Amino acid sequence: MKLAPFYGCMIPIKYPQMEAAFRRTMPNLGVELVDLDGFTCCPDPIFFKTKGVLDWLTVASRNLCIAEENGVDLVTLCSGCTATLKEARFLLAEDESLKERVNERLRKIGKEYKGTVKVEHAVVVIRDELGIEKLKESVVRPLDDLKVAIHYGCHLLKPSQIMHVDDADYPSILEDLIRAIGATPIDHDRTLLCCGKGCIDDDMPIEMVYDIFTSIKAAGADVMGLICPTCFSSFDLGQIMVGRKKDTEFGIPVIYYFQLLGLAQGLTPEDIGLNLHKVKPDKVLARLTEGAEAAPPAA
């Protein structure tokens, strides 16, 4: 399978460890990544869109054109990028006049959006295109006894009539992917709560992050597992900042799914950049290492 990765803005600039983890795990699943030049910001599905929907659609369509011109589908690593590019596809497929208005702009730079390229978040590609069994086959070091509190975020699941990923109220995709690498998904009261990044009010994100980590801690999870760099920015450094304001300490490592997959595939913590996180997973990693050393050798 050949796919063109769309990394967006935040991963290359702030969290290159997420790109590294993805690049190092995908070959083990039989995926060839085709790097394309010329992508820009997706753009942002909240703030940019509110400034001008036509501008937002034009930039998104230009990104889609690059994949179309190269005859390869897009795989995204950010839920916000997924939401923007999939919604753009949906809106332009529904409204030919809107598509023509966008193409009128694109023709000025020698491009035309045709609507032939597919866009999916990487976790959906694994579930629907590669299959859970293939994911299990890539595991050489199961993350036994690791309890992972899942954070879905907003944009992977909603609006459901566009995303078509899972039941927006009772999703299971991330639980299934966590189990496939040997870890245990932990349900908690705030699994579906927004990370708060899109809130204008200064105090609301603080309260949301506090509620989420209070819930995770009460559920006894070892780490938080997620699939979006924007959510990661709210939770890694965010839990430290919130802890200072609330005079508490959570100390719960936040780990991107493809970093967890990398560990399960035998990559080192440095290979996948866990040393770059603000909340270090040292205790968890030490326990996983001890467990691997104590396990009997494979027959």
PASEBA-1860 file (N, C-alpha, C; in nm, 3 decimals):
! residues 299
1> MKLAPFYG> 0.083/-0.119/0.000/0.000/0.000/0.000/0.087/0.125/0.000 ~ 0.055/0.219/-0.089/0.124/0.347/-0.093/0.031/0.457/-0.045 ~ 0.081/0.539/0.046/0.003/0.650/0.099/0.093/0.772/0.113 ~ 0.033/0.889/0.093/0.106/1.015/0.112/0.072/1.070/0.249 ~ 0.168/1.082/0.339/0.138/1.137/0.472/0.120/1.288/0.467 ~ 0.018/1.334/0.536/-0.005/1.478/0.553/0.018/1.507/0.701 ~ 0.130/1.571/0.731/0.169/1.590/0.871/0.112/1.717/0.932 ~ 0.064/1.809/0.848/0.012/1.935/0.902/0.123/2.026/0.948
9> CMIPIKYP> 0.089/2.116/1.038/0.185/2.216/1.087/0.252/2.173/1.217 ~ 0.172/2.128/1.311/0.220/2.112/1.447/0.321/1.998/1.461 ~ 0.299/1.889/1.391/0.390/1.775/1.405/0.530/1.809/1.355 ~ 0.548/1.861/1.234/0.685/1.892/1.190/0.752/2.000/1.274 ~ 0.676/2.096/1.322/0.736/2.210/1.391/0.759/2.184/1.539 ~ 0.660/2.123/1.606/0.668/2.107/1.751/0.693/1.965/1.797 ~ 0.640/1.866/1.722/0.645/1.728/1.770/0.697/1.633/1.664 ~ 0.822/1.652/1.620/0.877/1.563/1.517/0.884/1.418/1.562
17> QMEAAFRR> 0.879/1.394/1.693/0.881/1.255/1.741/0.758/1.177/1.693 ~ 0.648/1.247/1.669/0.528/1.179/1.618/0.550/1.133/1.474 ~ 0.612/1.219/1.394/0.645/1.180/1.257/0.744/1.064/1.257 ~ 0.844/1.072/1.344/0.944/0.965/1.350/0.879/0.832/1.385 ~ 0.788/0.833/1.481/0.720/0.710/1.522/0.638/0.653/1.406 ~ 0.570/0.740/1.335/0.488/0.695/1.223/0.575/0.638/1.111 ~ 0.682/0.707/1.078/0.771/0.662/0.971/0.835/0.527/1.005 ~ 0.862/0.504/1.132/0.932/0.382/1.170/0.838/0.264/1.193
25> TMPNLGVE> 0.711/0.290/1.213/0.617/0.180/1.236/0.544/0.135/1.109 ~ 0.522/0.225/1.016/0.443/0.190/0.898/0.506/0.083/0.809 ~ 0.638/0.085/0.787/0.696/-0.023/0.705/0.669/-0.162/0.762 ~ 0.658/-0.172/0.895/0.630/-0.301/0.957/0.487/-0.348/0.932 ~ 0.404/-0.258/0.878/0.267/-0.294/0.842/0.249/-0.303/0.691 ~ 0.361/-0.295/0.618/0.354/-0.307/0.473/0.312/-0.182/0.401 ~ 0.328/-0.067/0.464/0.288/0.060/0.404/0.411/0.134/0.353 ~ 0.406/0.177/0.228/0.511/0.262/0.171/0.462/0.406/0.174
33> LVDLDGFT> 0.539/0.492/0.237/0.503/0.633/0.247/0.563/0.711/0.132 ~ 0.478/0.787/0.064/0.520/0.868/-0.051/0.519/1.014/-0.008 ~ 0.636/1.073/0.005/0.645/1.212/0.049/0.622/1.307/-0.069 ~ 0.528/1.398/-0.051/0.495/1.495/-0.155/0.535/1.635/-0.110 ~ 0.583/1.714/-0.204/0.622/1.851/-0.175/0.505/1.947/-0.197 ~ 0.504/2.054/-0.119/0.412/2.163/-0.147/0.294/2.177/-0.054 ~ 0.276/2.086/0.042/0.165/2.099/0.135/0.182/2.224/0.222 ~ 0.069/2.283/0.258/0.067/2.392/0.355/-0.017/2.350/0.474
41> CCPDPIFF> -0.047/2.444/0.563/-0.143/2.420/0.671/-0.272/2.368/0.611 ~ -0.345/2.287/0.685/-0.460/2.214/0.628/-0.573/2.301/0.568 ~ -0.620/2.414/0.611/-0.587/2.488/0.733/-0.681/2.454/0.850 ~ -0.649/2.517/0.964/-0.718/2.492/1.091/-0.870/2.487/1.076 ~ -0.934/2.382/1.133/-1.078/2.365/1.115/-1.166/2.452/1.203 ~ -1.107/2.531/1.292/-1.188/2.616/1.379/-1.166/2.763/1.348 ~ -1.049/2.813/1.380/-1.026/2.957/1.372/-1.017/3.007/1.228 ~ -0.945/2.934/1.142/-0.931/2.978/1.004/-1.065/2.978/0.933
49> KTKGVLDW> -1.143/2.874/0.958/-1.273/2.862/0.890/-1.368/2.974/0.929 ~ -1.363/3.018/1.053/-1.452/3.126/1.097/-1.418/3.258/1.032 ~ -1.295/3.273/0.985/-1.254/3.397/0.918/-1.303/3.404/0.775 ~ -1.324/3.288/0.714/-1.370/3.288/0.576/-1.374/3.147/0.520 ~ -1.494/3.096/0.500/-1.510/2.957/0.458/-1.452/2.933/0.320 ~ -1.470/3.027/0.228/-1.419/3.009/0.092/-1.266/3.006/0.090 ~ -1.206/3.091/0.169/-1.059/3.089/0.179/-1.011/2.956/0.237 ~ -1.080/2.914/0.340/-1.048/2.787/0.407/-1.059/2.670/0.309
57> LTVASRNL> -1.166/2.667/0.232/-1.187/2.561/0.134/-1.082/2.564/0.023 ~ -1.043/2.683/-0.017/-0.946/2.696/-0.126/-0.810/2.640/-0.084 ~ -0.767/2.673/0.036/-0.638/2.622/0.084/-0.644/2.471/0.101 ~ -0.754/2.422/0.158/-0.769/2.277/0.176/-0.770/2.206/0.041 ~ -0.840/2.263/-0.055/-0.850/2.201/-0.188/-0.715/2.199/-0.258 ~ -0.637/2.303/-0.238/-0.502/2.306/-0.297/-0.418/2.189/-0.243 ~ -0.428/2.162/-0.113/-0.357/2.047/-0.056/-0.405/1.917/-0.118 ~ -0.535/1.905/-0.134/-0.591/1.784/-0.194/-0.546/1.768/-0.339
65> CIAEENGV> -0.532/1.881/-0.409/-0.486/1.877/-0.548/-0.348/1.815/-0.561 ~ -0.261/1.843/-0.466/-0.125/1.789/-0.471/-0.129/1.636/-0.469 ~ -0.214/1.580/-0.384/-0.228/1.435/-0.380/-0.291/1.383/-0.509 ~ -0.392/1.453/-0.559/-0.457/1.411/-0.683/-0.358/1.408/-0.799 ~ -0.275/1.509/-0.808/-0.179/1.519/-0.917/-0.078/1.404/-0.914 ~ -0.057/1.347/-0.796/0.038/1.238/-0.781/-0.029/1.102/-0.774 ~ -0.161/1.099/-0.780/-0.234/0.974/-0.784/-0.221/0.888/-0.660 ~ -0.216/0.953/-0.543/-0.200/0.878/-0.418/-0.293/0.936/-0.313
73> DLVTLCSG> -0.351/0.850/-0.230/-0.441/0.895/-0.125/-0.363/0.950/-0.007 ~ -0.431/1.034/0.071/-0.368/1.099/0.186/-0.397/1.024/0.315 ~ -0.296/1.015/0.400/-0.314/0.965/0.536/-0.272/1.077/0.630 ~ -0.357/1.108/0.724/-0.332/1.220/0.815/-0.296/1.168/0.954 ~ -0.221/1.250/1.027/-0.178/1.214/1.162/-0.233/1.307/1.267 ~ -0.314/1.403/1.225/-0.373/1.501/1.315/-0.523/1.500/1.294 ~ -0.598/1.497/1.402/-0.744/1.493/1.390/-0.799/1.620/1.327 ~ -0.737/1.735/1.357/-0.782/1.860/1.298/-0.760/1.863/1.148
81> CTATLKEA> -0.644/1.816/1.103/-0.617/1.807/0.959/-0.716/1.713/0.892 ~ -0.744/1.601/0.958/-0.840/1.506/0.904/-0.976/1.571/0.886 ~ -1.019/1.644/0.987/-1.150/1.710/0.983/-1.157/1.811/0.870 ~ -1.053/1.893/0.854/-1.054/1.995/0.750/-1.059/1.932/0.611 ~ -0.969/1.838/0.585/-0.960/1.783/0.450/-1.081/1.697/0.415 ~ -1.136/1.625/0.512/-1.254/1.545/0.483/-1.379/1.632/0.467 ~ -1.389/1.737/0.548/-1.505/1.826/0.533/-1.498/1.902/0.401 ~ -1.379/1.942/0.361/-1.365/2.009/0.231/-1.411/1.918/0.118
89> RFLLAEDE> -1.368/1.792/0.122/-1.412/1.694/0.022/-1.564/1.682/0.020 ~ -1.622/1.674/0.139/-1.766/1.657/0.153/-1.842/1.776/0.097 ~ -1.802/1.896/0.135/-1.873/2.017/0.091/-1.863/2.038/-0.060 ~ -1.745/2.010/-0.114/-1.727/2.032/-0.258/-1.797/1.924/-0.340 ~ -1.813/1.804/-0.284/-1.888/1.699/-0.353/-2.038/1.727/-0.352 ~ -2.083/1.796/-0.248/-2.226/1.826/-0.232/-2.272/1.947/-0.314 ~ -2.180/2.034/-0.348/-2.218/2.162/-0.409/-2.126/2.193/-0.527 ~ -2.173/2.167/-0.649/-2.093/2.189/-0.768/-2.060/2.337/-0.789
97> SLKERVNE> -2.153/2.424/-0.753/-2.127/2.568/-0.770/-2.016/2.614/-0.676 ~ -2.015/2.559/-0.556/-1.908/2.592/-0.462/-1.775/2.538/-0.512 ~ -1.777/2.419/-0.565/-1.656/2.359/-0.623/-1.602/2.445/-0.737 ~ -1.691/2.499/-0.820/-1.648/2.584/-0.931/-1.588/2.714/-0.880 ~ -1.645/2.770/-0.774/-1.589/2.893/-0.717/-1.448/2.869/-0.663 ~ -1.429/2.753/-0.601/-1.296/2.719/-0.551/-1.200/2.698/-0.667 ~ -1.244/2.627/-0.770/-1.157/2.601/-0.884/-1.124/2.728/-0.962 ~ -1.214/2.823/-0.960/-1.185/2.952/-1.024/-1.064/3.017/-0.958
105> RLRKIGKE> -1.055/3.003/-0.829/-0.938/3.055/-0.756/-0.814/2.971/-0.784 ~ -0.833/2.837/-0.782/-0.719/2.748/-0.800/-0.658/2.761/-0.940 ~ -0.738/2.793/-1.039/-0.686/2.806/-1.175/-0.581/2.917/-1.186 ~ -0.587/3.011/-1.095/-0.487/3.119/-1.096/-0.347/3.067/-1.066 ~ -0.339/2.952/-1.001/-0.208/2.892/-0.972/-0.192/2.759/-1.048 ~ -0.273/2.742/-1.149/-0.257/2.626/-1.237/-0.306/2.495/-1.179 ~ -0.405/2.499/-1.091/-0.455/2.376/-1.030/-0.606/2.364/-1.048 ~ -0.653/2.240/-1.038/-0.798/2.213/-1.043/-0.829/2.099/-0.949
113> YKGTVKVE> -0.926/2.122/-0.861/-0.967/2.016/-0.770/-1.073/1.930/-0.837 ~ -1.051/1.798/-0.841/-1.141/1.707/-0.910/-1.222/1.619/-0.815 ~ -1.172/1.601/-0.693/-1.245/1.519/-0.597/-1.215/1.371/-0.606 ~ -1.095/1.335/-0.651/-1.064/1.194/-0.671/-0.981/1.131/-0.560 ~ -0.930/1.212/-0.468/-0.841/1.160/-0.365/-0.916/1.130/-0.236 ~ -0.874/1.022/-0.168/-0.932/0.987/-0.039/-0.845/1.041/0.074 ~ -0.909/1.068/0.189/-0.837/1.116/0.307/-0.886/1.036/0.427 ~ -0.792/0.980/0.504/-0.829/0.913/0.628/-0.720/0.933/0.731
121> HAVVVIRD> -0.761/0.938/0.857/-0.662/0.937/0.965/-0.593/0.801/0.965 ~ -0.468/0.800/1.006/-0.389/0.678/1.003/-0.453/0.564/1.081 ~ -0.519/0.594/1.193/-0.579/0.485/1.271/-0.695/0.420/1.196 ~ -0.763/0.497/1.113/-0.873/0.442/1.033/-0.816/0.354/0.921 ~ -0.705/0.397/0.863/-0.640/0.317/0.760/-0.598/0.182/0.817 ~ -0.544/0.183/0.937/-0.504/0.057/1.000/-0.624/-0.034/1.020 ~ -0.731/0.020/1.075/-0.848/-0.063/1.103/-0.915/-0.114/0.974 ~ -0.936/-0.023/0.877/-1.020/-0.055/0.762/-0.943/-0.108/0.642
129> ELGIEKLK> -0.818/-0.068/0.625/-0.743/-0.108/0.507/-0.643/-0.221/0.537 ~ -0.576/-0.211/0.649/-0.474/-0.310/0.684/-0.531/-0.422/0.770 ~ -0.612/-0.385/0.867/-0.676/-0.484/0.953/-0.606/-0.501/1.087 ~ -0.685/-0.528/1.188/-0.633/-0.544/1.324/-0.536/-0.662/1.333 ~ -0.563/-0.768/1.260/-0.475/-0.885/1.266/-0.335/-0.854/1.216 ~ -0.326/-0.774/1.111/-0.194/-0.735/1.060/-0.121/-0.650/1.162 ~ -0.196/-0.566/1.232/-0.136/-0.485/1.339/-0.080/-0.577/1.448 ~ -0.156/-0.675/1.488/-0.111/-0.770/1.591/0.016/-0.843/1.546
137> ESVVRPLD> 0.022/-0.878/1.419/0.138/-0.952/1.367/0.267/-0.871/1.375 ~ 0.256/-0.738/1.377/0.375/-0.653/1.380/0.432/-0.639/1.521 ~ 0.358/-0.686/1.620/0.399/-0.669/1.760/0.501/-0.776/1.798 ~ 0.615/-0.731/1.850/0.718/-0.824/1.899/0.738/-0.811/2.050 ~ 0.687/-0.703/2.106/0.701/-0.680/2.250/0.569/-0.624/2.303 ~ 0.471/-0.711/2.328/0.339/-0.665/2.372/0.348/-0.579/2.498 ~ 0.266/-0.476/2.503/0.269/-0.383/2.616/0.179/-0.436/2.728 ~ 0.212/-0.556/2.774/0.131/-0.622/2.876/0.124/-0.539/3.004
145> DLKVAIHY> 0.005/-0.534/3.060/-0.022/-0.468/3.188/-0.016/-0.315/3.180 ~ 0.008/-0.259/3.061/0.007/-0.113/3.049/-0.138/-0.066/3.037 ~ -0.180/0.018/3.128/-0.317/0.068/3.129/-0.320/0.205/3.063 ~ -0.394/0.213/2.953/-0.395/0.333/2.870/-0.533/0.399/2.875 ~ -0.538/0.521/2.928/-0.661/0.599/2.925/-0.669/0.669/2.790 ~ -0.770/0.639/2.715/-0.782/0.690/2.579/-0.845/0.829/2.579 ~ -0.791/0.915/2.493/-0.855/1.045/2.466/-0.887/1.050/2.317 ~ -1.014/1.059/2.285/-1.056/1.064/2.145/-1.043/1.203/2.084
153> GCHLLKPS> -1.073/1.307/2.162/-1.079/1.440/2.104/-1.206/1.459/2.024 ~ -1.219/1.574/1.962/-1.343/1.610/1.892/-1.343/1.570/1.745 ~ -1.234/1.596/1.675/-1.241/1.601/1.529/-1.233/1.465/1.460 ~ -1.187/1.362/1.527/-1.186/1.231/1.463/-1.327/1.178/1.441 ~ -1.417/1.207/1.532/-1.549/1.145/1.532/-1.661/1.235/1.479 ~ -1.643/1.365/1.487/-1.754/1.457/1.456/-1.711/1.563/1.356 ~ -1.806/1.605/1.269/-1.943/1.557/1.254/-1.948/1.417/1.192 ~ -2.027/1.331/1.251/-2.026/1.190/1.214/-2.070/1.166/1.070
161> QIMHVDDA> -2.156/1.255/1.016/-2.203/1.235/0.879/-2.095/1.264/0.776 ~ -1.986/1.326/0.821/-1.871/1.352/0.734/-1.757/1.256/0.764 ~ -1.730/1.235/0.892/-1.612/1.157/0.930/-1.631/1.007/0.906 ~ -1.748/0.953/0.939/-1.777/0.810/0.917/-1.669/0.720/0.977 ~ -1.626/0.750/1.099/-1.521/0.672/1.163/-1.577/0.570/1.259 ~ -1.672/0.612/1.342/-1.720/0.526/1.449/-1.847/0.588/1.504 ~ -1.911/0.518/1.596/-2.022/0.577/1.670/-1.966/0.692/1.753 ~ -2.015/0.813/1.728/-1.957/0.931/1.792/-1.977/0.932/1.943
169> DYPSILED> -2.079/0.863/1.992/-2.106/0.859/2.137/-2.048/0.735/2.204 ~ -2.032/0.627/2.128/-1.978/0.503/2.185/-1.871/0.446/2.092 ~ -1.762/0.517/2.073/-1.658/0.470/1.981/-1.578/0.354/2.041 ~ -1.514/0.280/1.952/-1.432/0.167/1.999/-1.301/0.154/1.923 ~ -1.279/0.234/1.819/-1.163/0.216/1.733/-1.032/0.223/1.812 ~ -1.017/0.320/1.900/-0.891/0.333/1.973/-0.875/0.221/2.076 ~ -0.983/0.180/2.137/-0.976/0.066/2.230/-0.925/-0.058/2.157 ~ -0.977/-0.081/2.036/-0.935/-0.198/1.959/-0.787/-0.191/1.922
177> LIRAIGAT> -0.740/-0.072/1.886/-0.600/-0.056/1.847/-0.507/-0.069/1.968 ~ -0.553/-0.026/2.082/-0.474/-0.040/2.205/-0.463/-0.188/2.244 ~ -0.573/-0.260/2.239/-0.571/-0.404/2.272/-0.480/-0.481/2.176 ~ -0.476/-0.439/2.051/-0.399/-0.511/1.950/-0.249/-0.509/1.979 ~ -0.202/-0.411/2.055/-0.059/-0.404/2.088/-0.033/-0.454/2.231 ~ -0.133/-0.518/2.288/-0.115/-0.585/2.416/-0.151/-0.504/2.538 ~ -0.176/-0.374/2.521/-0.209/-0.288/2.635/-0.358/-0.298/2.668 ~ -0.396/-0.238/2.779/-0.534/-0.242/2.826/-0.596/-0.103/2.822
185> PIDHDRTL> -0.700/-0.084/2.741/-0.767/0.047/2.740/-0.847/0.067/2.867 ~ -0.835/0.186/2.925/-0.904/0.216/3.050/-1.014/0.318/3.024 ~ -1.135/0.281/3.058/-1.248/0.372/3.044/-1.249/0.468/3.163 ~ -1.281/0.593/3.136/-1.295/0.689/3.244/-1.405/0.788/3.209 ~ -1.445/0.868/3.304/-1.564/0.953/3.288/-1.549/1.062/3.183 ~ -1.426/1.096/3.145/-1.405/1.210/3.055/-1.339/1.167/2.925 ~ -1.360/1.043/2.884/-1.297/0.991/2.763/-1.328/1.076/2.640 ~ -1.450/1.127/2.630/-1.493/1.200/2.510/-1.490/1.352/2.528
193> LCCGKGCI> -1.437/1.401/2.638/-1.434/1.545/2.660/-1.330/1.610/2.569 ~ -1.363/1.729/2.519/-1.271/1.809/2.438/-1.147/1.845/2.519 ~ -1.033/1.860/2.450/-0.910/1.899/2.520/-0.914/2.046/2.563 ~ -1.004/2.125/2.503/-1.018/2.264/2.541/-0.943/2.362/2.454 ~ -0.866/2.312/2.357/-0.781/2.400/2.276/-0.862/2.503/2.197 ~ -0.983/2.469/2.159/-1.062/2.560/2.078/-1.143/2.661/2.156 ~ -1.132/2.660/2.288/-1.213/2.751/2.370/-1.153/2.891/2.372 ~ -1.238/2.991/2.363/-1.192/3.129/2.370/-1.170/3.171/2.515
201> DDDMPIEM> -1.257/3.125/2.602/-1.246/3.157/2.744/-1.116/3.101/2.802 ~ -1.042/3.182/2.877/-0.911/3.140/2.929/-0.922/3.035/3.039 ~ -1.028/3.041/3.117/-1.039/2.952/3.233/-1.095/2.814/3.198 ~ -1.178/2.809/3.094/-1.245/2.683/3.062/-1.147/2.570/3.025 ~ -1.046/2.595/2.940/-0.952/2.486/2.909/-0.881/2.432/3.033 ~ -0.850/2.519/3.127/-0.785/2.476/3.251/-0.874/2.378/3.326 ~ -1.001/2.412/3.337/-1.095/2.326/3.408/-1.115/2.193/3.335 ~ -1.116/2.200/3.202/-1.136/2.077/3.123/-1.017/1.982/3.138
209> VYDIFTSI> -0.897/2.037/3.129/-0.778/1.953/3.146/-0.774/1.895/3.287 ~ -0.808/1.976/3.385/-0.811/1.930/3.524/-0.912/1.815/3.540 ~ -1.030/1.831/3.482/-1.133/1.727/3.493/-1.086/1.597/3.427 ~ -1.024/1.609/3.311/-0.979/1.491/3.237/-0.873/1.414/3.315 ~ -0.774/1.485/3.366/-0.666/1.414/3.436/-0.709/1.366/3.575 ~ -0.801/1.435/3.636/-0.858/1.385/3.762/-0.930/1.253/3.737 ~ -1.002/1.246/3.625/-1.075/1.125/3.589/-0.978/1.011/3.556 ~ -0.872/1.042/3.483/-0.774/0.940/3.445/-0.704/0.885/3.569
217> KAAGADVM> -0.667/0.975/3.658/-0.597/0.932/3.779/-0.687/0.843/3.864 ~ -0.814/0.879/3.875/-0.909/0.799/3.954/-0.930/0.661/3.893 ~ -0.916/0.652/3.760/-0.937/0.525/3.692/-0.816/0.434/3.700 ~ -0.703/0.486/3.750/-0.584/0.404/3.769/-0.503/0.378/3.643 ~ -0.513/0.467/3.544/-0.436/0.448/3.421/-0.290/0.484/3.440 ~ -0.205/0.420/3.362/-0.061/0.449/3.365/-0.026/0.566/3.276 ~ -0.090/0.573/3.159/-0.060/0.678/3.061/-0.190/0.720/2.995 ~ -0.184/0.834/2.927/-0.291/0.875/2.836/-0.245/0.845/2.694
225> GLICPTCF> -0.333/0.785/2.615/-0.303/0.758/2.475/-0.394/0.840/2.386 ~ -0.335/0.904/2.283/-0.415/0.988/2.195/-0.359/0.987/2.054 ~ -0.426/1.059/1.963/-0.389/1.054/1.821/-0.382/1.191/1.758 ~ -0.376/1.296/1.837/-0.380/1.431/1.782/-0.275/1.520/1.849 ~ -0.189/1.585/1.770/-0.086/1.672/1.829/-0.142/1.793/1.901 ~ -0.257/1.843/1.858/-0.317/1.956/1.926/-0.362/1.917/2.066 ~ -0.425/1.802/2.077/-0.463/1.751/2.209/-0.337/1.727/2.294 ~ -0.233/1.674/2.232/-0.108/1.650/2.304/-0.055/1.779/2.364
233> SSFDLGQI> -0.063/1.888/2.288/-0.012/2.016/2.338/-0.092/2.064/2.459 ~ -0.219/2.026/2.464/-0.303/2.065/2.578/-0.271/1.982/2.702 ~ -0.221/1.860/2.682/-0.212/1.765/2.793/-0.071/1.740/2.846 ~ 0.030/1.749/2.761/0.165/1.718/2.808/0.215/1.833/2.896 ~ 0.246/1.944/2.838/0.281/2.062/2.917/0.160/2.114/2.993 ~ 0.041/2.097/2.933/-0.081/2.150/2.992/-0.110/2.098/3.131 ~ -0.087/1.967/3.153/-0.117/1.913/3.286/-0.024/1.970/3.392 ~ 0.100/2.004/3.352/0.193/2.066/3.446/0.144/2.206/3.484
241> MVGRKKDT> 0.103/2.282/3.384/0.056/2.418/3.409/-0.072/2.419/3.492 ~ -0.162/2.326/3.459/-0.286/2.316/3.536/-0.256/2.270/3.678 ~ -0.162/2.177/3.691/-0.126/2.130/3.825/-0.074/2.242/3.913 ~ 0.000/2.333/3.855/0.051/2.446/3.932/-0.062/2.538/3.977 ~ -0.157/2.560/3.888/-0.270/2.646/3.923/-0.361/2.582/4.027 ~ -0.371/2.449/4.020/-0.461/2.376/4.110/-0.388/2.316/4.230 ~ -0.257/2.341/4.237/-0.176/2.289/4.347/-0.189/2.137/4.358 ~ -0.168/2.072/4.246/-0.172/1.926/4.244/-0.074/1.875/4.140
249> EFGIPVIY> -0.042/1.748/4.144/0.049/1.690/4.046/-0.010/1.561/3.994 ~ -0.023/1.553/3.861/-0.079/1.432/3.801/0.030/1.333/3.762 ~ 0.133/1.381/3.692/0.243/1.294/3.652/0.202/1.180/3.561 ~ 0.106/1.205/3.472/0.057/1.101/3.382/0.116/1.124/3.243 ~ 0.205/1.038/3.197/0.264/1.057/3.064/0.158/1.053/2.955 ~ 0.176/1.139/2.855/0.085/1.146/2.741/0.161/1.091/2.620 ~ 0.109/0.987/2.558/0.182/0.918/2.452/0.095/0.903/2.327 ~ 0.149/0.947/2.217/0.085/0.937/2.085/0.075/0.790/2.046
257> YFQLLGLA> -0.034/0.752/1.981/-0.057/0.610/1.954/0.059/0.544/1.880 ~ 0.116/0.611/1.782/0.221/0.548/1.703/0.352/0.536/1.780 ~ 0.365/0.610/1.889/0.476/0.586/1.981/0.452/0.457/2.060 ~ 0.329/0.436/2.104/0.296/0.311/2.172/0.317/0.192/2.077 ~ 0.274/0.208/1.953/0.293/0.103/1.855/0.442/0.076/1.833 ~ 0.521/0.183/1.830/0.665/0.167/1.813/0.727/0.086/1.925 ~ 0.686/0.113/2.048/0.735/0.033/2.161/0.698/-0.113/2.143 ~ 0.574/-0.137/2.102/0.528/-0.275/2.083/0.600/-0.345/1.968
265> QGLTPEDI> 0.648/-0.267/1.871/0.722/-0.325/1.759/0.871/-0.339/1.788 ~ 0.912/-0.301/1.909/1.050/-0.321/1.949/1.141/-0.201/1.934 ~ 1.085/-0.085/1.899/1.167/0.036/1.889/1.202/0.086/2.029 ~ 1.310/0.161/2.038/1.351/0.215/2.168/1.275/0.343/2.198 ~ 1.267/0.384/2.324/1.203/0.512/2.358/1.265/0.629/2.284 ~ 1.395/0.624/2.260/1.462/0.733/2.188/1.425/0.732/2.040 ~ 1.405/0.613/1.983/1.365/0.603/1.843/1.237/0.680/1.817 ~ 1.148/0.679/1.914/1.016/0.741/1.896/1.002/0.870/1.976
273> GLNLHKVK> 1.112/0.920/2.032/1.114/1.053/2.092/1.043/1.070/2.223 ~ 1.028/0.963/2.301/0.961/0.979/2.430/1.043/1.065/2.526 ~ 1.171/1.076/2.501/1.257/1.160/2.585/1.229/1.309/2.566 ~ 1.154/1.344/2.461/1.123/1.484/2.433/0.997/1.533/2.504 ~ 0.925/1.444/2.568/0.801/1.483/2.634/0.830/1.555/2.766 ~ 0.739/1.644/2.804/0.755/1.717/2.929/0.732/1.624/3.049 ~ 0.627/1.545/3.042/0.601/1.447/3.148/0.665/1.316/3.105 ~ 0.775/1.280/3.167/0.854/1.165/3.125/0.788/1.034/3.165
281> PDKVLARL> 0.789/0.937/3.076/0.730/0.806/3.106/0.830/0.707/3.164 ~ 0.932/0.757/3.234/1.043/0.671/3.279/0.996/0.554/3.364 ~ 0.906/0.580/3.458/0.860/0.473/3.547/0.784/0.365/3.469 ~ 0.703/0.410/3.375/0.628/0.314/3.293/0.722/0.232/3.207 ~ 0.821/0.299/3.146/0.916/0.229/3.061/0.998/0.127/3.140 ~ 1.037/0.166/3.261/1.114/0.076/3.346/1.033/-0.049/3.378 ~ 0.906/-0.031/3.404/0.820/-0.145/3.436/0.801/-0.237/3.315 ~ 0.786/-0.176/3.197/0.773/-0.256/3.075/0.900/-0.335/3.048
289> TEGAEAAP> 1.015/-0.272/3.073/1.142/-0.339/3.051/1.160/-0.456/3.147 ~ 1.122/-0.433/3.273/1.130/-0.540/3.373/1.041/-0.657/3.334 ~ 0.920/-0.623/3.285/0.827/-0.727/3.245/0.879/-0.807/3.128 ~ 0.945/-0.738/3.031/0.999/-0.808/2.914/1.114/-0.898/2.955 ~ 1.196/-0.854/3.049/1.309/-0.935/3.094/1.263/-1.057/3.173 ~ 1.151/-1.040/3.245/1.100/-1.150/3.330/1.023/-1.254/3.248 ~ 0.978/-1.213/3.128/0.896/-1.304/3.048/0.980/-1.422/2.997 ~ 0.921/-1.541/2.990/0.995/-1.656/2.938/1.025/-1.639/2.790
297> PAA> 1.136/-1.691/2.741/1.168/-1.678/2.599/1.065/-1.749/2.512 ~ 1.046/-1.694/2.391/0.949/-1.754/2.300/0.998/-1.892/2.256 ~ 0.904/-1.982/2.239/0.939/-2.119/2.199/0.986/-2.122/2.055
END
